[in-house]
């Protein structure tokens, strides 16, 4: 990141600490600090050498706006896991506005990606970000929820779009409920005729067990590595242990990712919610 960008983001951080978010709506500060904040809460700016549009009031958005970073260790871990693979193919399930997807595409010019996001509004941002940064030829965007069936479902939009989900988890206030298409990953892969998959990142706020149930053929055929968030509070009806057992029944080895390192699992702990599953 350029020095001017670092200075601007540090200035934003300290201004927020002392004066709150209201200051960022003023045109003078937008010009000085290098962004445009729309009336609907969307930020437009340049970050990581790319043009980005994202929600000012979302967790990923605040991380990028104030620090120019978002889940850096997770991003790097996934990139490192495919370092030796030529022409890698990734699936980003729960892509949000594309914070990981776009940087993977930026770093690897031979990478092809399928970015999947259920929220209609967030998927629109994702599509715009992919298109305006010239990644459209290497990235397909799908606006749908992944699950264990092909049907229409109710999707819960959170006020913070990072926590929108098929499940009411009470982590952030609910904004509204909408109907969206749900598809199995097996169906999606068949429709777009993928010939290989090297890595699947799954961050779907409690629906990961359903995603795996709907991806059995895909996992058996391609044997991709899986980077998955499992947090017990996202889906009270399915324990993390159940999802781990499901993966192991499909002949995957379990690792928990701690500070960017994949370690043997002893017991699930929500403080370390990222898992790495390796095909045996």
N, C-alpha and C positions, 0 to 999 in steps of 0.2 A: 504494500500500500504506500502511496506517495506521502511525503512528509506533510504536505498541506492537508491531506485527508486526515491524517492522524491528529494534527493540531485541531482541525475543525471538530472532530468527534470528541476529543477530550474537552474542548470548550463546551460542546453540547452537554456532556456529562456533568460538568461542574455547574453550568447554568441551571440544569434540571435539579441538581441537589439543593441549590439555594433559592430558586425562584419557581420551580414546578414546570409543568408542561405548557402552561398558557403562553409563555414567552415565545414558544416556537411557532405560534400562529402569526406573529408579526412579520410583515414583508421584509423589514430591514434585516432581521436575523436570518430569514431564509436566504437572502442574497449574500450576506456575509458568511454564512455557514454552509452554503452550497447545496441546497435542497429546495423542493417545492412541496408544500403541504396543502393538499386540496381540501375543500370544505367537507368532503365526505370521509376525511381521515386517511386518505391515501398519500403516501410519500413517493415522490419521484426524485431520483438522484443517481449519481454515478458512484458505484462501489465495486471494488475488485476489478476495475477496468471495464465494467459493464453497466449498462443502463438498467436500473431496477425500479419496479413499482411494488409497494408492499403496504400493509396496514400499519399505521403509526401505533395503534393500540394493541398490537399482538406481541406475544413474548419474543418470537423471532425478529419481528420488526424493531422492537426496542433494542435488542442486542446489536442488530446491524446499525441502527440509527446512532446509538450512543458509543459503540465501540468498533464497528466494522468487523465484527466477528459473530459467528454462530456455530456452536457445536464443533469447534475446530478439531478436537481429537477424534470425534466420530467421522467427520469428513475425511480426515487424513487416514484413519484406520481403514475405511472402505476403499480409498484410493490405493493404499498400500497392498490391500488384499488381492488386487488385480494387476499389480505392477508388472508381473511377468507374462500376462495374458495379451496376446495380439488381437486387435480388433474386438475388445471386450463388449459384451452386451449386458446392460444393467436394467433392472426394473426398480423404480423408486415408488413404492406403495405408501401413499400419504406424503406426497411431494410438497404440500403447502404451496407457496409462491415460487418454489424452485431454487431455494437457497443452496441446497446440496447439488441438485441436478445440473444447474448452470455451471457451477464451479467444476464439477467432474467433466462436463463437456468442454469447458475452457482449458482444462489441464491436459486432457487426452483428445487429440484431434482424430484418433482412430476409434473413439468410443461411440457406441450407439445406445440409446436409452429410451425406455418407455416410462413416462411420468404419469402417475395416476393420483387424482385428487377428487374427493367426493363432493366437497362444497362447491356449488355452482359459482359463487362469487370469487372464491380463492382460485378455482380452476381457470377462471377468466384471466386473473393476474398471472398465473403460471403460463398460460398460452401466450399472453402478451410479452412476458419476459423472454420466453424461448424465441419468439418470432423476432423481436426488436434487437436481439443480440446475435441473430444469424444462425441459430442452432436448429432451425426447423427441418433441415434435411437429415439431421441425425437424431432427432427426438420426436417421438409421437406422444401427444398429450391425450389422456383419456379422462373425461369427467364422469366418474362413477365410483361407487363404493365396492370394494372387494369383499366377498363373503363366501358362504358355502352353498349358495343357491343363485339361480338366475331369475330375479324378480324385482319388482319395485318395492322400496322400503322407505320408512320414515328415517330421516337423518336430522340429528339435533345440532343446530348451529349455535356455537358458543359466542359470547361477546368477544372473546379472544379466539381467533380462528385456529390457533394451534391446538385447541382442545375440543374442537367439533368432533362429533362421534356418533356411532350408532347407539351408544349407551348413555344414559343419564348418570354421570359420575360425580356431579356436584363439585367438581374442581374449580370451575368458573361459572359465572351466571349464564343462564341460557338466554339466547336472543330470540330464536324462532325454530320451528320445525318445518322441514320441506320434504317432498317426495323426490327420491333420486333412484336411478337404476342401480341395482346391485348385480354384479357378475362374478362368477368364479374366475380365478386366475387361469384355470385350465381353459375356460371359454375365451378369455382375452387372448391368450397365447395362440390358440387355434385360429382365431379370427385374423390376427396380424401375421400369422405364419412365421413365427420366429424359428430359426434353425439352431440356435443355441442360446443359453442364458448362463452367465458366469457369476452374477451376484444379484441377490434380491434384498433390498432394504425395506423393512416393514416397520412403519411407525403410524399405527392406525387407532390409537387411543382405545384399546380394549378389544378390538375386533380381530386381533392377530390369530387367535385360535380358529375362528371361522375362515380366515384367509388361508390357513394351512390346510384345513379340511377341503377347501375348494381348489387346492393346488396339488393334490396327491399325484396326478398324472404328470404334471409339469416337473415336480421334484424327482419323481422316479425316472423320467426320461432324460432330463438335463443335469441332474445332480449339482445344482448351483450352491454356492456358499450363501448363507443367510445371515444378515445383520438385522436383529429384531429388538425392538423395545418391548419389554414386558413389565408392566407396573400394576401391582395388585389392586390399586384403587380405581383403575379404569373400567374394570368389569368384575364386579363382586361375585358374579355367578360362576366364573371360571378362575381357578387359582393358577398362579404361575407354574406350579408343579405339574398341573394337568397339561399345559401347553408344552412344557419341557418333555414330559413323558410321550406326548404325541410325536414330537420331533425325533425322539430317540427310537420310537417304534418304527419310524421310517428310515432308520439306520443313519442317524446323524449324531455326531459327537458334540456335546455341549461345552461351551466356554462362556465365561462371563467377562465382559470388557471393563477393566478398571484402569482409569488413567491412560487409556489408549493401548493397554496390553491385554491380550486374551489369556485368561487364567482358568484353571480347573474350577468347576462349581462345587461348593460345599453345601450351601444353603441359600435360597433366594433372599435377597435384601433389596428393598426398594431404593436404597441409596445407590445401588449399582444395577440399573434397570436394563442395560444394553447387553444383549446376548449375541454370540457368534456361533453358528452351527455349521460344522464341517461334515461333508458327506464321507461316510466310511467306505 
